[in-house]
Amino acid sequence: MKLISQENICNILNMSLPCCVNVNGIEYPVKTSFRNWIEFFMLHENNNISSEDKIMRSVSLYTKHYPSNILAAYSALQNFSACESLPKNTELKNKTGALKTPVFSYLYDSIYIYGDFMKYYGINLRTAELHWYEFSALLIALPEKSETKQRIAYRSINTSEIKSDERRLQIIRIQESIRIPHEDITASEIGDQLWQW
């Protein structure tokens, strides 16, 4: 796990959750509902929207006004979306560099996320009011046997490293059945889509 200075860690158990982003030393309030931030990620999964339009639509997450430097405003939103101050395991993110396909999607995995929150937490995401950090912490903490984590794990397997032909074909069939439709994307774009687990 990447070491973070203790004063930069948000302890979700006893600290107030952030409601602002800092841009050049100025605090700007942002929307904090998990629904807003899922929309942020889904906006970025949409290949029919230009990068410039994605940036301009993203600044609607500021509740009052946003910084005049649009790129700095957008960068601050990206940091908030990644819940950078929450301690988390970056092992999966580090594995994605060699992959050519996304391993997680808020659109295509939505029913599994919904089902896992009901099954493991008794939380109905249709009616729950959760801060983005709360939702993210619960998503990260889902057990490895959950549908969401299983789908990510299968998509993350590099089949070229599997020695057994039978096992490789089995994994390829599973990957094809749960494949996320996409255009070719770069490893850095995958990293943007798959926030740190």
C-alpha positions in Angstrom: 0.0 0.0 0.0 1.3 3.5 -0.9 2.3 5.3 2.3 0.5 8.6 2.8 1.5 11.2 5.5 -0.9 10.7 8.5 -2.0 14.3 8.5 -3.2 13.9 4.9 -5.3 10.8 5.6 -9.1 11.2 6.2 -10.1 8.8 8.9 -13.7 8.1 7.9 -14.5 6.8 11.4 -14.1 10.1 13.2 -13.4 12.9 10.8 -15.7 15.3 8.9 -15.8 14.3 5.3 -14.7 16.9 2.8 -17.2 19.1 1.1 -14.7 21.4 -0.7 -11.8 21.2 -3.0 -8.7 23.4 -2.7 -7.5 25.2 -5.8 -4.5 27.5 -5.3 -5.2 27.8 -1.6 -8.9 28.7 -2.0 -11.6 26.3 -0.8 -14.5 25.8 -3.3 -17.6 23.8 -2.2 -18.6 20.8 -4.3 -21.5 18.4 -4.5 -20.8 15.4 -2.3 -23.6 12.9 -3.1 -22.3 9.6 -4.4 -24.8 9.9 -7.3 -23.1 13.1 -8.6 -19.7 11.4 -8.6 -21.0 8.3 -10.3 -22.4 10.6 -13.0 -18.9 12.2 -13.2 -17.3 8.8 -13.9 -20.1 7.8 -16.3 -19.6 11.1 -18.2 -16.0 10.1 -18.7 -16.9 6.6 -19.9 -19.0 8.2 -22.7 -16.9 8.2 -25.9 -19.4 10.3 -27.7 -18.5 13.4 -25.7 -15.4 15.4 -26.4 -12.7 15.9 -23.7 -13.4 19.6 -23.7 -17.1 19.0 -23.2 -16.5 16.6 -20.4 -14.4 19.2 -18.6 -17.0 21.9 -19.0 -19.8 19.6 -17.8 -17.7 18.5 -14.8 -17.5 21.9 -13.4 -21.2 21.7 -12.6 -20.1 19.7 -9.5 -19.1 23.0 -8.0 -22.0 24.3 -5.9 -21.5 28.0 -6.1 -18.7 29.3 -8.4 -15.6 27.5 -9.7 -12.1 28.7 -10.2 -11.4 30.8 -13.3 -8.6 28.3 -14.2 -10.8 25.6 -15.7 -8.0 23.0 -15.9 -7.1 23.6 -12.2 -10.8 23.4 -11.4 -11.1 20.1 -13.3 -7.9 18.7 -11.7 -9.3 19.3 -8.2 -12.5 17.5 -9.2 -10.4 14.5 -10.4 -8.6 14.4 -7.0 -11.9 14.5 -5.1 -13.3 11.8 -7.3 -10.3 9.5 -6.5 -10.8 10.1 -2.7 -7.1 10.7 -2.5 -7.2 11.2 1.3 -8.8 7.8 2.0 -6.2 5.0 2.6 -6.7 2.4 0.0 -5.0 -0.5 -1.7 -3.4 0.5 -5.0 -2.4 -3.1 -6.0 -5.1 -3.4 -8.6 -4.5 0.0 -10.2 -0.8 -0.9 -10.5 -1.8 -4.1 -12.5 -3.8 -2.2 -15.1 -0.8 -0.8 -17.0 -0.6 -3.9 -19.3 -4.3 -4.1 -19.9 -6.0 -2.8 -23.1 -9.6 -2.9 -21.8 -11.4 -1.3 -18.9 -12.0 -3.5 -15.8 -14.7 -1.5 -14.1 -17.7 0.5 -15.2 -20.4 2.3 -13.2 -22.8 1.7 -16.1 -22.1 -1.9 -17.0 -21.5 -3.0 -13.4 -24.3 -1.0 -11.8 -26.7 -3.9 -11.1 -23.8 -5.8 -9.4 -22.8 -2.8 -7.3 -26.5 -2.4 -6.3 -26.9 -6.0 -5.5 -23.7 -6.2 -3.5 -24.6 -3.1 -1.4 -28.0 -4.8 -0.6 -26.4 -8.2 0.2 -23.4 -7.1 2.2 -24.6 -3.8 3.8 -28.3 -3.8 3.6 -28.1 -0.5 1.8 -30.6 0.3 -1.0 -28.6 2.6 -3.3 -31.8 3.8 -4.9 -32.8 5.5 -1.6 -29.6 5.9 0.4 -28.0 9.3 1.0 -24.3 8.7 1.1 -21.3 11.1 0.8 -19.0 10.1 -2.1 -16.3 9.1 0.4 -18.7 6.9 2.3 -19.8 5.2 -0.9 -16.3 4.8 -2.0 -15.1 3.3 1.2 -17.9 0.7 1.2 -17.2 -0.1 -2.5 -13.5 -0.6 -1.7 -14.4 -2.7 1.3 -16.7 -5.2 -0.6 -15.4 -8.7 0.0 -13.4 -10.3 -2.8 -16.2 -12.8 -3.3 -18.7 -10.1 -4.1 -20.0 -9.9 -7.7 -18.4 -6.5 -8.3 -14.9 -7.6 -7.1 -15.2 -10.9 -9.0 -15.9 -9.2 -12.2 -13.0 -6.8 -11.8 -10.7 -9.7 -10.9 -11.6 -11.7 -14.0 -11.3 -8.7 -16.3 -7.8 -8.0 -14.7 -6.4 -11.4 -15.5 -3.6 -11.4 -18.2 -4.5 -14.6 -20.0 -1.1 -14.7 -21.7 0.4 -15.6 -18.4 -1.8 -18.7 -17.9 0.1 -21.9 -18.6 -2.9 -24.3 -18.9 -4.6 -24.0 -22.3 -7.9 -25.2 -20.8 -7.8 -22.7 -18.0 -6.8 -19.9 -20.4 -9.8 -20.6 -22.7 -12.1 -20.8 -19.6 -10.9 -17.3 -18.5 -11.2 -15.9 -22.0 -14.8 -17.1 -22.2 -15.6 -15.5 -18.8 -13.9 -12.3 -19.8 -15.8 -12.2 -23.1 -19.1 -12.7 -21.2 -18.5 -9.8 -18.8 -16.5 -7.6 -21.2 -17.2 -3.9 -21.0 -18.0 -2.5 -24.5 -15.4 0.1 -25.4 -13.2 1.7 -28.0 -9.5 1.1 -27.8 -8.2 3.1 -24.8 -4.7 3.7 -23.3 -3.5 2.4 -20.0 -3.6 5.9 -18.5 -7.3 6.2 -19.5 -8.0 2.9 -17.8 -6.3 4.2 -14.7 -8.7 7.2 -14.8 -11.7 4.9 -15.1 -10.7 2.5 -12.4 -10.2 4.5 -9.4 -7.9 3.2 -6.8 -9.0 0.1 -5.0 
